[in-house]
Amino acid sequence: SLTGNPWRSLGFNAAVTLALLALSIWMAKVISVRINRSIRSLHVPALALGTPELLSIPDNEIVEVNDVGQALMKASRMIRERVVEREQGELATQEMMLAKQIADRTSRAKSEFLASMSHELRTPLNAISGFAQLLGRSGDTLAPEKRIRYTENIMEASTQLGKIIDDVLDMASFESGHVNVNCEVLDCLEVMAEVSRTLEVSAKKRGILFTVDTSANLPSIVADRGRLIQVLLNLG
């Protein structure tokens, strides 16, 4: 009786202990599965954290894991905002560079245009001044046909000068990169004769005999009269 009771008590305690141990192991396994499942739910969002896409993380049963998920979502939003800011900054920089290139091209075009105008303005001005001096020095002794020809030359040079001045004032066309061209059918000999009359005085001052071969059988052309005359004057 004295030895039987302790053994029964000891066996009961051992059985209870084993039962509690088994229950603890089962509960630990259940908890570990839940923790593992919660952590695995953050695996894919964590790998996608470096992409510009916003993360979508489901709620977890474990508070700590849920806090980590919320932190990942916040980091994802911050990364997305910085990517958008960087893209906007790069776009603004590209627009600024493009605007600068356009401004530089426009500035160079203006400089080249104004530099070429000095020669183009000087040619008709020299013609007007030269024929006006001839009319002034000759007085009434000048033959009527020469007086008419000199007057016509002054009028032609004045018309050419007016067209050149219009081009100078129309700077908007050069800023946009477009120039208005009014094409028409032209007689080559007629245009060349007009140019030769404009260059006549300047040629004489330099001792150059400037003539136009009127015997040449040249075809008619389609061109802008004013532009063509400017080209021929620059060649002269």
TORSE-415544 format. One record per residue (C-alpha): residue in one letter; x, y, z. Coordinates in steps of 0.05 Angstrom, whole numbers, padded with zeros to 5 digits, always signed. Each point is the difference from the previous one (the first is absolute). Layout:
REM TORSE-415544
aXYZ
...
This chain:
REM TORSE-415544
s+00000+00000+00000
l+00057+00047+00017
t+00038-00014-00065
g-00060-00006-00046
n-00028+00070+00008
p+00065+00035-00018
w+00007-00041-00064
r-00070+00016-00021
s+00011+00073+00015
l+00065-00001-00038
g-00032-00034-00060
f-00057+00050+00000
n+00048+00058+00003
a+00041-00029-00057
a-00062-00010-00043
v-00023+00071+00012
t+00070+00025-00015
l+00003-00038-00065
a-00068+00025-00019
l+00019+00071+00015
l+00065-00009-00039
a-00037-00027-00060
l-00050+00057+00003
s+00057+00051+00004
i+00034-00032-00060
w-00065+00002-00040
m-00014+00072+00019
a+00072+00020-00017
k-00008-00034-00068
v-00066+00036-00013
i+00030+00067+00020
s+00063-00012-00042
v-00044-00017-00061
r-00039+00065+00010
i+00065+00041+00008
n+00031-00034-00061
r-00062+00013-00042
s-00002+00073+00021
i+00074+00010-00015
r-00006-00035-00067
s-00057+00048-00018
l+00053+00056+00003
h+00048-00037-00046
v-00028+00023-00067
p-00014+00072+00021
a+00071+00005+00028
l+00030-00023-00066
a-00044+00051-00037
l+00022+00057+00045
g+00053+00024-00050
t-00052+00008-00056
p-00040+00064-00011
e-00065-00038+00009
l-00040+00010+00064
l-00003-00060+00047
s-00064-00034+00022
i+00009-00039+00066
p-00058-00037+00032
d-00013+00007+00075
n+00035-00052+00043
e-00023-00032+00065
i+00066+00016+00034
v+00005+00072+00020
e+00076+00005-00008
v-00002-00030-00070
n-00057+00047-00018
d+00042+00059+00024
v+00057-00023-00045
g-00048-00004-00059
q-00025+00070+00013
a+00072+00024+00002
l+00014-00033-00067
m-00061+00034-00030
k+00023+00067+00026
a+00070-00012-00029
s-00033-00019-00066
r-00038+00065-00003
m+00063+00040+00016
i+00038-00036-00056
r-00057+00013-00048
e-00001+00074+00017
r+00075+00006-00010
v-00004-00037-00067
v-00055+00048-00023
e+00040+00060+00024
r+00063-00025-00036
e-00039-00012-00065
q-00031+00069+00004
g+00069+00030+00013
e+00030-00037-00059
l-00058+00022-00045
a+00008+00073+00023
t+00075-00005-00013
q-00011-00027-00070
e-00051+00055-00015
m+00050+00052+00025
m+00056-00029-00043
l-00047-00002-00061
a-00021+00072+00012
k+00073+00021+00007
q+00018-00035-00065
i-00057+00034-00036
a+00020+00068+00030
d+00073-00011-00021
r-00021-00019-00071
t-00045+00060-00004
s+00054+00046+00026
r+00051-00027-00050
a-00051+00007-00057
k-00013+00072+00020
s+00074+00016+00004
e+00014-00032-00068
f-00060+00034-00030
l+00018+00069+00026
a+00072-00010-00022
s-00022-00016-00071
m-00047+00060-00001
s+00059+00048+00003
h+00021-00022-00070
e-00071-00006-00027
l-00018+00070+00026
r+00064+00031-00026
t-00011-00024-00072
p-00066+00036-00015
l+00021+00060+00042
n+00063+00007-00042
a-00042-00004-00063
i-00049+00054+00025
s+00057+00045+00022
g+00041-00010-00063
f-00057+00013-00050
a-00024+00059+00042
q+00070+00030-00003
l+00002-00011-00076
l-00066+00036-00007
g+00023+00056+00046
r+00067+00012-00035
s-00027-00004-00071
g-00056+00050+00010
d-00035+00019-00064
t+00057-00025-00044
l-00020-00073+00011
a-00035-00033-00057
p-00074-00014+00012
e+00007-00075-00011
k+00056-00004+00052
r-00040+00043+00048
i-00058-00049-00007
r+00045-00060+00008
y+00034+00028+00061
t-00067+00016+00031
e-00025-00070-00014
n+00063-00029+00031
i-00011+00041+00063
m-00072-00024+00003
e+00020-00073-00009
a+00054+00006+00053
s-00050+00034+00047
t-00048-00058-00010
q+00055-00050+00015
l+00019+00039+00062
g-00072+00001+00024
k-00005-00076-00007
i+00064-00010+00039
i-00024+00047+00055
d-00066-00039+00003
d+00041-00064+00011
v+00039+00034+00056
l-00063+00022+00035
d-00033-00069-00008
m+00044-00033+00052
a-00057-00046+00022
s+00010-00041-00063
f+00073-00013+00018
e-00018-00019+00072
s-00048-00052-00025
g+00048-00025-00054
h-00047+00016-00057
v+00007+00051-00056
n-00056+00021-00045
v+00013-00014-00074
n-00044+00028-00055
c+00016-00039-00063
e-00017+00024-00070
v+00023-00011-00072
l+00061+00044-00013
d+00039+00019-00061
c+00074-00013+00016
l+00026+00054-00046
e-00047+00052+00030
v+00022-00017+00070
m+00074-00001-00019
a-00007+00068-00035
e-00032+00030+00063
v+00056-00027+00043
s+00053+00026-00048
r-00031+00070+00003
t+00003-00001+00076
l+00074-00021-00002
e+00018+00047-00056
v+00025+00058+00043
s+00038-00044+00049
a+00034-00036-00058
k+00021+00065-00033
k+00031+00025+00066
r+00043-00063+00002
g+00017+00004-00074
i-00040-00063-00017
l-00038-00007-00065
f-00065-00034+00019
t-00043-00024-00058
v-00058-00048-00012
d+00001-00046-00061
t-00070+00014-00028
s+00012-00048-00058
a-00004-00061+00046
n-00063-00041-00009
l-00018-00011+00073
p-00065-00034+00021
s-00051+00030+00047
i+00006-00022+00073
v-00047-00004+00059
a+00028+00037+00061
d-00010+00056+00050
r+00022+00063-00037
g+00025+00036+00061
r+00037-00060+00028
l+00032-00015-00068
i+00023+00072-00007
q+00031-00003+00070
v+00038-00063-00020
l+00026+00031-00064
l+00020+00064+00036
n+00039-00041+00051
l+00035-00037-00057
g+00019+00068-00029
